[in-house]
Each structure stands twice: as structure tokens, then as C-alpha cells.
Amino acid sequence: KMCAGKKSYFAVAVCIITVTSMLAVSYLRLQRLSHQPKVIQEGRRCRGKIANSTITALKGNKTFIISSYFDDRESKVTRLIGIVHHEDVKQLYCWFCCQGNGKIYVSKAKIDVHSDRFGFPYGAADIVCLEPENCDPTHVSINQSPHGNIDQLPRFEIKNRKAKTFSVDFTVCISAMFGNYNNVLQFIQSMEMYKILGVQKVVIYKNNCSHLMEKVLKFYIEEGTVEIIPWPINSHLRVSSTWHFMQDGTHIGYYGQITALNDCIYRNMERSKFVVLNDADEIILPLKHPNWKTMMKSLQEQNPGTSVFLFENHIFPETVSSHMFNISSWNTVPGVNILQHVYREPDRRDVINPRKMIVDPRKVIQTSVHSVLRAYGNSVNVPMDVALIYHCRKALQRDLPRESLIRDTTLWRYNTSLIMNVNKVLSQTMLQAQK
């Protein structure tokens, strides 16, 4: 009897499990169906105005679209990078206009607000829509409703539709230049160091900078190194210049830095082999290799299946100087001369140094500032004897005497070419006192 009892319990358990999994499967199928594109109009031309600013506010001002990208790594979807209010934006729909058959399709978007919001009400979001089967849409519109007039909606070009061959090996993404940025000398030195290390492109999301800095950016744009993405986020949201939320009515942290970084990865997915996420006062310095190309080749060989390489940040306080490389013609240029700052702060007990990254952009789904949130492939911490981030800024450990700092002159390996290149830029932008 006992045996029969056990058997019937077992049968009931099997039955419950079967029913539950059938319900789950049909729920997922329904979910999938509810996100399938549906034809809502036929025989139409697409007439909506094409959005041409970097940040486009949708009606109701709780959703802001940056740009839209084709992503077929799992299924054929359009992925829009945007900023949304994490609670108030519940439903969005993608409207696709298929030029070929004149049909307009609507599909319900999956809104994925990134987990790293740091307490702010607005956060970076992926707005993801399944694309219609027999149409490769070139543009998409976003609406809060599946009904309405498509001609009233701004249209976003779906980038990355055609796979390109890589035009560059390394692209650096600088996520937000703001606060009337005027650290001109250090910026030029960073740019020239990036070029020495093998960077061909630097993408800067520019909120604002000084008049002098504008001249320098113009030089680099004309040279073909810099691409500027205008970033007028403060005309849409109240921005905070700190990264975590203080009860002060601000909407989004650090000038929407995370959204810019995600956009930069997708923007460069088809054209750059690697994307480097760091700030203008940071340089990833290789210790075992002459440049990034040989360093990354070696790191990839040692770490197969890795798509994210994390480098440890080390502070070189701008208040502690060496008397070497005091170049008089540089003294008239505003900003820090990094060649004079070769003392780094020691590690603090129980404090993990933040990291910045070099990533394979085709393997990243979502990134934060110091790590990726979702990616295909592994992340690996690069040991400090291979490379470190030279970060010249205000001291973090202000009370340390000079003798507690570590003298690290790795940067000086590059001094000859760095000085020559910086002088060239200064003379071509007329920032240098003519000899």
C-alpha cells in the first residue's frame, strides 16, 4: 500500500510538472506572438520626418531615442538605444514601413532598462522589436500606441543593416565631455598617446567645452581622428555631474554617460575590431608590449572565448610632479602635463580599483562604465604586469606623503615621439608660443 501511495504521489508530481511546463511554454509562445509584427496599413509610402539630432524626445517626454541598430545575433531585431523613465514607460511600439510592399507593420517593443541606474529615475534602455519577416526595413518609428498616423512620427535610420569590413582596429569612446572642458594639454597628450598605441578613431560625446578646446577638436576632426557626437542631454533632462543619485531632483547621472557608451559600442560594431571605453584623462599603458595590437593579440591567444578585457585604474595625482619634462612652450597651454606625473598612489586595503575596458563590440549586448552587464563570451581581468590604466587626476589619497607613492615611469618610454607629436599639434593649432 505504502508503495502504491508513493507511486500516486509521483504521478501527481509528474502531472503538475508537465502542466506547469506546458503553461510556461504556451505563455512564452503568447508573449512571442504578442511581440510579432502585425500589418496595420497597406499601400502606404513612408513620409515621416527623419530624426537627425542625437537625442530625440518622444511625445510625453519620458522616452528619448538616441539611435537604432539592426541586431541579428539571436533573431532579426531592431534595437534602439534610448533613455526612459524606469517606472513610467510601460509600453512602446515599433512602426516599420516596408518600402517594397507598402505595408506598415507594428511590433510591441521589449523595454529593457539597464540595471545600472544608480538610483536615478531615468536610465539607459534597450528598446527591442522583432522585425517583419519579408522586409529589411531601413527606418523605424516609435510610438506609445499601436494606433495612430505614422507620418506624425519621427523616423530613425536603422544602422548596421549592411555588414561592413572593419575599417579600424581600435576606437576609443569618450562618453561625455562637459563642464566647459578645458584640460587642453592633457587632452592632446592623451590623443597622441592613443595614436602611438594604435588607435585610429576617437568618438567623443560632446556636451560642451571651452573655445580653445573647440580649436583642438576641429584639428583632430579634420585630421580624421576624432568624430564628435553632439550630446545636448541637459536640454532634455536635469543632469547630475555625479554618478549616484542624491535627492536633488536630478533625472540622470553623469550626463547620461552609460547611454553614450552603449551607443558608441553599437555605432562602431561593424567598423572597429575593438572598442576602448575610457575617459580622456585615462590611458591604457601596456607594460609588456609596445602597442595595443600586439598586447591584444597576446591576450586573445591566452584567453580564448574572451570578449571583454578589463584594465585596472591607477591614480597618478596631478599635485605631485617630477621636475623632468618641464617644457616651457607648453606652459602657456591650459591643462596638465602628464609627463611630469609619474608617481602613483598605492592600492588601498579593502578597496577594489575600478576598471576600464577593451571589448569586442560584436559580443557586447549591454555595458556599464566599469564592466559589461551582458555579453557573449567571457570577461577577464588583465594583470597589472601586462597593462594598467594611467589616470592623471586629483589625488584620491590626499594625505599620503610623497615617499608613500610609487614612482612609475612607464609613460616615459614614449616620451620622444609623444613630445614631438604634441609640439606638432600645438604649432598647427597655433596654441604654442612661436619660437
N, C-alpha and C positions, 0 to 999 in steps of 0.2 A: 504493500500500500504506500509506504513511505516513498518507494521508488516511483510509483505512478505519480504521486504528488509532485516529486521533483521534476518529472518529465513534463507535467502540465505547466508548472511554473516556467520551465524552459521554453515551452511552446508559446506561452503568453509573451515572454520576453522577446522571443524572435519576432512574434507578430507585431509587438509595439515598435521594435527597431525598424521592421520593414515598412510599417505605415508611416513612421516618422521620416524615414529617408525618402519615401515616395512623396510625402508632403513637401519636404525640403526641395526635392528635385523639381516638383511642379511649381513651387513658389519661385525658384530661381529661373525656371522657364518663363513664368509670367513676367518676372522682373525684366528678363532679357527681351521679352516681347514688348513690354511697355516702353523699352528704350529703342525698339526697332523704328527706323524711319518710315513715316507714312506719307503717302501722297495727299496733299490738301488742295492743290490747284493745278490745272493743266493749261497748256497753250499760253504760257506767260514768258515775257522777256524779263531779264533781271535789271531793274532800274535803280536800285538803292544807291545812295551815295557811298563811295568807297572811303573808309576811315583812313585818314592819313596822319593823325597825331599818335604819339607813342602811348598815351593814356586816354582812353575813350570812356566817358561816363555813360552808362545806360540810363534809360528813364527811371526815375525813382532814386538815383544816386547812391544805391547801396552796392552796386556792382560796377567794376571798372575793368575794361578789357585792355590788355597790352598787345598781344598778338596771337595768331592762331597757326598751328602747325599740323601737318599730316604725320600720323604715327601708326605704322603698320607692324610694330614689333610683336603685338599679340593678335589684334584684329584690326581691321581698317577703321581708324577713328580720326576725328579731328579733335585736337587737344588745344584748348585756348588757355593761355596763361593770363590770370587775372587777379584782382583783389576783391574780396567780398566781405560783407559783414557776416561774421561767423554764425550768428543766430537768425538774422532777419532774412537771409536769402535762402529760400527753401526750394524753389523750382525755377529752372531755366530751360529754354528750348533752343535747339539749333535749327535754323532755317537754311536749307540748302536749295539753291536754284540750279537746276541742271540745264545748261545751255543746249545740250544735244537734243533732249526730248521735250524741252519747255515745261517740265514738271517741277513743282515746288514740293520738297519733302520737309517734314518736320520730325526731328527726333528729340526725345527727352534727354536732357543732359544729366550726367552723374557729376555732382559738385563735390570735389574733394579738397577741403580746406586743409592746408598743411598743418601738421601737428605742432610745429614750432611757431606759435603766435606770440609767445612770451607775455600772455595776458592781455594783449591789445584786442579791442573789439574787431578790428579788420585784420585779415591775414591773406597771405598768398594762397591762391586756389588754382587747381586744375579743373577746367570745365570740359568734360569729355563726352563726345557724342559719336555714336555709330554712324558711319556714312552710308548713303544709299548704295545698293549693290552695283547697279549698272550705270554708274555715273561717277566720274572723278571730278568732284566739284572744285572750282578754283577759288570760290569765296564762300563765306558763311556769315549769317547774321544771328544775333542772339536776342531772344525776347523772353519776357516773363510768362508769356502765354502761348499756347499752340494756335491761337487765333489772331487775326489782325491783317495788316497790309504790309507786305514785305518791302514795298517801295519807301515806307517811312523809316525803315531800319538801316543803320549803318552796316556796310558790308566790309568784312575783314578778309584780306587775301590769305589763303591757306599756303603757308610757306613749306619748304622741304618736300613739295609734291614730286619734284624730279630729283632723283639721287644724282649728286654731283661727285666728281672725283675731288679728293682733298686738294685744296689749293695751298694750305699751310700746315706745318707740323704743330706749332704752338700758338694758341691765342690766349691772352691774359684778359680776364674780365674784372673790371674795377667797378664795384656795384653802385656807388653813389658819391659823386663829387659835389659837396655842398658847403655851406658856411662861408661863402665868398673865398674859396680855397686860394691860397697864395704862397704855398710852400714850393716856390718855383724851382729852386736849385735842386732840392731833393727829388722833385718830380722828374726833372731832366736826367738826373743821375740814375734813378730807377729805370726810366725808359731806355737809357743807353746800356744799363746792365742787362735788362731783358733782351735787348738785341744781341749783345755779346753772348748771352746764354742760349740764343737760338729762337727767340720769339719773332714772328713776322707780323702779328696783329695785336693791337691792344684796343679793347672795346670799353668805352667809358660812358656810364650812365650819368649824364651831367645835369645837375640841378642848377648850380651857379658857381662862378669862380671870379677871380679878380681880372681886371683889364689886362694886366701883364700876363696872366696865365692864359688868357684868350689868345694872345700872340703866339705863345709857345704851342698851344693846341693847334692853331692854324698851321704852324710849321710842320707839325707831325702829321696832320691830315693831308697836307699837300705832298709830303714825303710818301704817304701811303701806309704809314704805320698805324695811325690812330683812326678809329671810327667812333664818332660821337652819336650816342642815342640821347636825344633830349629827354629830360626826366622831370617834368614840372609837377611833381606829385603834390606839392603844397598848394597848388591851385585847386586841388580836388579834396584833399583830406588834411586834417590837422596832424602834422608830423611831429614825432619826438626825435631829439637827437641822441637819446639813449636807447638801448635795445630792450629794456624791460619796462613794463607798464607801471606808471605812477598814477595815482588817482587824480590826474590833472586835465582830464577831458581830451587828451590826445587820442588819435584814432589808430595810428600805426607806428611801429618802431623804426628808428634808424633810417628814415627816408625811404621806407619800402625796400630795403636792401635785399631781402630774401626773394621778393618777386623779380627784381632786376637780375639776380644771379640765375634764377631758373630760366628766365627769358634768354639770358646770354648763352646758357648751355644749349637750348633748342635752336637758337639763332645760328649757332656755329656747329651744329651736329653734322651737317653734310659737308662742311668745308674745312674743318680743322681736325687733325688727328687727335690732338689733346687740347683740353681747355684747363686753364690755370685760374683758380679762384683765389685772389688775394687783394690786399689794399695797395695803394700807391706808395705807402711807406714800408712795404714788405718785399723782400727779395729772397726767393728760394736759392740758397747757395750750395752748390754741390761741393763735397769735400774730397770725393774720390775720383771725380770725373771732370773733364774740362768744360762740359756744357750739358744742357738738359737732354739732348738727343742721345748721347752715349749713356747718360745716367738712366734714362727711361728704358732704353734697350736692355740694359743690365737688370733693372728692377723687374721688367716684364719677364725676362728669362728666369729669374729666381722665383717669381710669384705668378705662375701660370693661372689663368682664370681670374686675375685681379683686375678690376676696372677703376678702383679708387685708391690713390696713393696719398697718404696724409703725412704732412711735414710739421715738425714741432716748432712752435713760435718761441723765439728768444729775444728779450728786450736789450737793446743797446741804448742806454739813456743818452739823450741829446745834451744833457747837462755835463757829461763827463767827456772831456776832449783830450786828444793826443795833439802834440804840437806839430806832428808831421802833416804834410799836405795842406798847410795854410796858404792857399793860393790867392794872392792879393786881388787878382782881377775878378775873383768870384765873390769878393766881399761886398760888392755893390748889388748883388742879386739876392732878393729876399729868399729865405729858406735855409735849410740845414745842409751842411756839407758832410755827407755820410763818411767820407774817407777819414774824417777826424774822430769818428766814434767807433772805437774798436774794443770797448770794454763792455762785456755783457753781464747781466745780473745772473747770480747763481740760481739754481732751481730752489723753489720754496718747499718746505716739508708739507706734505698732505695737499699740495696744490698741483693740479694737472695742468700742464701748459696747453693752451688751446692749439689747434692745428689748422692749417690751410691745405688746399688740395690741388693735385693734378689729376684730372679724370679723363676717361674715355667717354666723350659726351653721348655716344650712341648707346651706352649701357646705363645711363642715369635716367631715372624717372622723376625723382624729386630731390632737390638738395636743400640743405640748410647752410649756415655760414661755416661751421667747423666740422661738419660731417654730411654725408648724404643720408636722406631719410629712406629713399627706396631706389634700389639699383639692381641690375642683373650683374652677377659676379661679386667678388669679394672686395673688402676694403682692407688695406694693410698699412700699419704704421711704419714709416720709413725710419730706420735707426739714425740717431744723431750723428754717427760717424760717417754716414753716407751723405746726408744733407741736413741743413737746418734753415729755419727762416730767420734772416737778418731783419730785425724790426727796430728801426731807429725812431724813437718817440720819447715822450715824457717818461721819467722813471716810474716804475710801479713800486719798487722797494726804495723809497726816497731816503731812508735814514742810513742806508749802507755806506760805510766808508769806502773810499776808492780801493783800498787793499783787499776788500772782500769781493770786488768784481773780478771777472775772469778776462784776461787780455786775449782777444781772439782776432787775429789779423787776416783771416781767410779772404776778406774783401780786397786786401792789398795785392793779392795775386793778379788782380785785373787792373791795377792802378794805371799802367801805361796807356792801354787802349781806352780806359774809361776817361782819363783826363783829356786825351786827345779828342775823343768824340764829344765830350761835354763842351770843350772850347769851340768846337766846330758849330755846335748848335747855338751857343751863346753869341758867336760872331754873326751867324746867319740870321738870328732873330734880333740882332743889334742890342742885346742885353748886356754885352760885355763892354767895359770901358776900352775903347780902341787904344792899342799900344802905340 
